[in-house]
Amino acid sequence: MAHEYKIRADFNGLFGDILCLSHEEACFDESGTVLLREGLMITAYEDDPDIDGTPDVLIANGKVAHAPDWLQCLGSKWVLMIDKNGVYHQSERTTESE
């Protein structure tokens, strides 16, 4: 299934296979506002250069879900339930496909 949106995320909000996405009802992709809803398929990303400053990107794909109770107390409303591929660097996938 294709991911509908590519959303910038803060991977400091990563808890196992759950990534906090928003404290609001919406977040932003490259084309504007995205109203989050249960089951929405997205790709989350964050720039993550290596120690030498070489550009790279952290990526996670999955479905949007309401934040579990234990994250709501921290203000999170929506999370990404990360799929079986987990979190990976874009460079890892580029290298694997060569």
Stockholm file with secondary structure:
# STOCKHOLM 1.0

chainA/1-98         MAHEYKIRADFNGLFGDILCLSHEEACFDESGTVLLREGLMITAYEDDPDIDGTPDVLIANGKVAHAPDWLQCLGSKWVLMIDKNGVYHQSERTTESE
#=GR chainA/1-98 SS CCCCEEEECCGGGEETTEEEEESSSEEEETTEEEECCTTCEEEEEEECCCTTCCCCEEEEEEEEEECCHHHHTTTCCEEEEECTTCSEEHHHHHHHTC
#=GC SS_cons        CCCCEEEECCGGGEETTEEEEESSSEEEETTEEEECCTTCEEEEEEECCCTTCCCCEEEEEEEEEECCHHHHTTTCCEEEEECTTCSEEHHHHHHHTC
//
